């Protein structure tokens, strides 16, 4: 997609941009709140910096927040999930 096509899409569908923005803000805010309250600064920074339209945030809220982001623990867990 060219930048002109993206601009045309946004101009013809402003409601979609609003919906995606609200969706992202909700999930990002919830995940950031959870990371801060659990005192997990690594997760807080990762969630703050990466924009995944809510996918990382939902994964963090429902699954990943149980694991510390230290050493290789989280990487081993992710690898075991994808091996299945």
PyMOL CGO cylinders between C-alpha atoms (Angstrom):
from pymol import cmd
from pymol.cgo import CYLINDER

trace = [
    CYLINDER, 0.00, 0.00, 0.00, 1.29, 3.41, -0.88, 0.3, 1, 1, 1, 1, 1, 1,
    CYLINDER, 1.29, 3.41, -0.88, 1.04, 6.38, 1.43, 0.3, 1, 1, 1, 1, 1, 1,
    CYLINDER, 1.04, 6.38, 1.43, -1.55, 7.91, -0.88, 0.3, 1, 1, 1, 1, 1, 1,
    CYLINDER, -1.55, 7.91, -0.88, -3.74, 4.80, -0.59, 0.3, 1, 1, 1, 1, 1, 1,
    CYLINDER, -3.74, 4.80, -0.59, -3.41, 4.84, 3.19, 0.3, 1, 1, 1, 1, 1, 1,
    CYLINDER, -3.41, 4.84, 3.19, -4.34, 8.53, 3.29, 0.3, 1, 1, 1, 1, 1, 1,
    CYLINDER, -4.34, 8.53, 3.29, -7.39, 7.91, 1.08, 0.3, 1, 1, 1, 1, 1, 1,
    CYLINDER, -7.39, 7.91, 1.08, -8.47, 4.99, 3.28, 0.3, 1, 1, 1, 1, 1, 1,
    CYLINDER, -8.47, 4.99, 3.28, -8.18, 7.08, 6.45, 0.3, 1, 1, 1, 1, 1, 1,
    CYLINDER, -8.18, 7.08, 6.45, -10.04, 9.98, 4.86, 0.3, 1, 1, 1, 1, 1, 1,
    CYLINDER, -10.04, 9.98, 4.86, -12.86, 7.72, 3.69, 0.3, 1, 1, 1, 1, 1, 1,
    CYLINDER, -12.86, 7.72, 3.69, -13.08, 5.78, 7.00, 0.3, 1, 1, 1, 1, 1, 1,
    CYLINDER, -13.08, 5.78, 7.00, -12.42, 8.16, 9.89, 0.3, 1, 1, 1, 1, 1, 1,
    CYLINDER, -12.42, 8.16, 9.89, -14.62, 6.09, 12.19, 0.3, 1, 1, 1, 1, 1, 1,
    CYLINDER, -14.62, 6.09, 12.19, -12.26, 3.12, 11.79, 0.3, 1, 1, 1, 1, 1, 1,
    CYLINDER, -12.26, 3.12, 11.79, -9.32, 5.19, 13.03, 0.3, 1, 1, 1, 1, 1, 1,
    CYLINDER, -9.32, 5.19, 13.03, -11.36, 6.24, 16.06, 0.3, 1, 1, 1, 1, 1, 1,
    CYLINDER, -11.36, 6.24, 16.06, -12.37, 2.64, 16.85, 0.3, 1, 1, 1, 1, 1, 1,
    CYLINDER, -12.37, 2.64, 16.85, -8.79, 1.34, 16.51, 0.3, 1, 1, 1, 1, 1, 1,
    CYLINDER, -8.79, 1.34, 16.51, -7.48, 4.20, 18.67, 0.3, 1, 1, 1, 1, 1, 1,
    CYLINDER, -7.48, 4.20, 18.67, -10.02, 3.57, 21.44, 0.3, 1, 1, 1, 1, 1, 1,
    CYLINDER, -10.02, 3.57, 21.44, -9.37, -0.21, 21.29, 0.3, 1, 1, 1, 1, 1, 1,
    CYLINDER, -9.37, -0.21, 21.29, -5.62, 0.33, 21.60, 0.3, 1, 1, 1, 1, 1, 1,
    CYLINDER, -5.62, 0.33, 21.60, -5.90, 2.90, 24.39, 0.3, 1, 1, 1, 1, 1, 1,
    CYLINDER, -5.90, 2.90, 24.39, -8.11, 0.62, 26.47, 0.3, 1, 1, 1, 1, 1, 1,
    CYLINDER, -8.11, 0.62, 26.47, -5.86, -2.43, 26.22, 0.3, 1, 1, 1, 1, 1, 1,
    CYLINDER, -5.86, -2.43, 26.22, -2.61, -0.48, 26.54, 0.3, 1, 1, 1, 1, 1, 1,
    CYLINDER, -2.61, -0.48, 26.54, -3.87, 1.40, 29.58, 0.3, 1, 1, 1, 1, 1, 1,
    CYLINDER, -3.87, 1.40, 29.58, -5.06, -1.78, 31.26, 0.3, 1, 1, 1, 1, 1, 1,
    CYLINDER, -5.06, -1.78, 31.26, -1.80, -3.61, 30.58, 0.3, 1, 1, 1, 1, 1, 1,
    CYLINDER, -1.80, -3.61, 30.58, 0.31, -0.66, 31.74, 0.3, 1, 1, 1, 1, 1, 1,
    CYLINDER, 0.31, -0.66, 31.74, -1.74, -0.40, 34.92, 0.3, 1, 1, 1, 1, 1, 1,
    CYLINDER, -1.74, -0.40, 34.92, -1.29, -4.10, 35.61, 0.3, 1, 1, 1, 1, 1, 1,
    CYLINDER, -1.29, -4.10, 35.61, 2.48, -4.00, 34.92, 0.3, 1, 1, 1, 1, 1, 1,
    CYLINDER, 2.48, -4.00, 34.92, 2.91, -0.98, 37.18, 0.3, 1, 1, 1, 1, 1, 1,
    CYLINDER, 2.91, -0.98, 37.18, 0.87, -2.46, 40.00, 0.3, 1, 1, 1, 1, 1, 1,
    CYLINDER, 0.87, -2.46, 40.00, 2.88, -5.71, 39.82, 0.3, 1, 1, 1, 1, 1, 1,
    CYLINDER, 2.88, -5.71, 39.82, 6.12, -3.69, 39.79, 0.3, 1, 1, 1, 1, 1, 1,
    CYLINDER, 6.12, -3.69, 39.79, 7.28, -5.13, 36.47, 0.3, 1, 1, 1, 1, 1, 1,
    CYLINDER, 7.28, -5.13, 36.47, 9.21, -2.24, 34.88, 0.3, 1, 1, 1, 1, 1, 1,
    CYLINDER, 9.21, -2.24, 34.88, 10.48, -4.34, 31.96, 0.3, 1, 1, 1, 1, 1, 1,
    CYLINDER, 10.48, -4.34, 31.96, 6.97, -5.23, 30.87, 0.3, 1, 1, 1, 1, 1, 1,
    CYLINDER, 6.97, -5.23, 30.87, 5.87, -1.64, 31.42, 0.3, 1, 1, 1, 1, 1, 1,
    CYLINDER, 5.87, -1.64, 31.42, 8.55, -0.32, 29.04, 0.3, 1, 1, 1, 1, 1, 1,
    CYLINDER, 8.55, -0.32, 29.04, 7.92, -3.02, 26.41, 0.3, 1, 1, 1, 1, 1, 1,
    CYLINDER, 7.92, -3.02, 26.41, 4.17, -2.38, 26.41, 0.3, 1, 1, 1, 1, 1, 1,
    CYLINDER, 4.17, -2.38, 26.41, 4.70, 1.39, 26.36, 0.3, 1, 1, 1, 1, 1, 1,
    CYLINDER, 4.70, 1.39, 26.36, 7.11, 1.32, 23.40, 0.3, 1, 1, 1, 1, 1, 1,
    CYLINDER, 7.11, 1.32, 23.40, 5.61, -1.36, 21.15, 0.3, 1, 1, 1, 1, 1, 1,
    CYLINDER, 5.61, -1.36, 21.15, 2.37, -0.65, 19.35, 0.3, 1, 1, 1, 1, 1, 1,
    CYLINDER, 2.37, -0.65, 19.35, 0.67, -3.92, 18.46, 0.3, 1, 1, 1, 1, 1, 1,
    CYLINDER, 0.67, -3.92, 18.46, -2.94, -2.66, 18.30, 0.3, 1, 1, 1, 1, 1, 1,
    CYLINDER, -2.94, -2.66, 18.30, -3.72, -4.45, 21.55, 0.3, 1, 1, 1, 1, 1, 1,
    CYLINDER, -3.72, -4.45, 21.55, -2.30, -7.89, 20.76, 0.3, 1, 1, 1, 1, 1, 1,
    CYLINDER, -2.30, -7.89, 20.76, 0.72, -7.76, 23.08, 0.3, 1, 1, 1, 1, 1, 1,
    CYLINDER, 0.72, -7.76, 23.08, -1.37, -6.05, 25.73, 0.3, 1, 1, 1, 1, 1, 1,
    CYLINDER, -1.37, -6.05, 25.73, -4.09, -8.71, 25.67, 0.3, 1, 1, 1, 1, 1, 1,
    CYLINDER, -4.09, -8.71, 25.67, -1.44, -11.43, 25.80, 0.3, 1, 1, 1, 1, 1, 1,
    CYLINDER, -1.44, -11.43, 25.80, 0.20, -9.73, 28.77, 0.3, 1, 1, 1, 1, 1, 1,
    CYLINDER, 0.20, -9.73, 28.77, -3.04, -9.24, 30.68, 0.3, 1, 1, 1, 1, 1, 1,
    CYLINDER, -3.04, -9.24, 30.68, -4.29, -12.80, 30.29, 0.3, 1, 1, 1, 1, 1, 1,
    CYLINDER, -4.29, -12.80, 30.29, -1.09, -14.84, 30.13, 0.3, 1, 1, 1, 1, 1, 1,
    CYLINDER, -1.09, -14.84, 30.13, 2.36, -13.22, 30.20, 0.3, 1, 1, 1, 1, 1, 1,
    CYLINDER, 2.36, -13.22, 30.20, 2.08, -11.18, 33.40, 0.3, 1, 1, 1, 1, 1, 1,
    CYLINDER, 2.08, -11.18, 33.40, 2.57, -14.37, 35.41, 0.3, 1, 1, 1, 1, 1, 1,
    CYLINDER, 2.57, -14.37, 35.41, 6.20, -14.56, 34.30, 0.3, 1, 1, 1, 1, 1, 1,
    CYLINDER, 6.20, -14.56, 34.30, 9.14, -12.36, 35.15, 0.3, 1, 1, 1, 1, 1, 1,
    CYLINDER, 9.14, -12.36, 35.15, 11.07, -10.92, 32.23, 0.3, 1, 1, 1, 1, 1, 1,
    CYLINDER, 11.07, -10.92, 32.23, 14.44, -11.92, 33.61, 0.3, 1, 1, 1, 1, 1, 1,
    CYLINDER, 14.44, -11.92, 33.61, 17.01, -14.30, 32.20, 0.3, 1, 1, 1, 1, 1, 1,
    CYLINDER, 17.01, -14.30, 32.20, 15.64, -16.88, 29.83, 0.3, 1, 1, 1, 1, 1, 1,
    CYLINDER, 15.64, -16.88, 29.83, 12.49, -17.86, 31.72, 0.3, 1, 1, 1, 1, 1, 1,
    CYLINDER, 12.49, -17.86, 31.72, 10.09, -15.98, 29.48, 0.3, 1, 1, 1, 1, 1, 1,
    CYLINDER, 10.09, -15.98, 29.48, 11.90, -16.99, 26.30, 0.3, 1, 1, 1, 1, 1, 1,
    CYLINDER, 11.90, -16.99, 26.30, 11.79, -20.65, 27.33, 0.3, 1, 1, 1, 1, 1, 1,
    CYLINDER, 11.79, -20.65, 27.33, 8.05, -20.35, 28.01, 0.3, 1, 1, 1, 1, 1, 1,
    CYLINDER, 8.05, -20.35, 28.01, 7.39, -18.72, 24.62, 0.3, 1, 1, 1, 1, 1, 1,
    CYLINDER, 7.39, -18.72, 24.62, 9.44, -21.40, 22.85, 0.3, 1, 1, 1, 1, 1, 1,
    CYLINDER, 9.44, -21.40, 22.85, 7.51, -24.17, 24.61, 0.3, 1, 1, 1, 1, 1, 1,
    CYLINDER, 7.51, -24.17, 24.61, 4.20, -22.66, 23.52, 0.3, 1, 1, 1, 1, 1, 1,
    CYLINDER, 4.20, -22.66, 23.52, 5.26, -22.47, 19.87, 0.3, 1, 1, 1, 1, 1, 1,
    CYLINDER, 5.26, -22.47, 19.87, 6.66, -26.02, 19.86, 0.3, 1, 1, 1, 1, 1, 1,
    CYLINDER, 6.66, -26.02, 19.86, 3.21, -27.44, 20.52, 0.3, 1, 1, 1, 1, 1, 1,
]
cmd.load_cgo(trace, "trace")
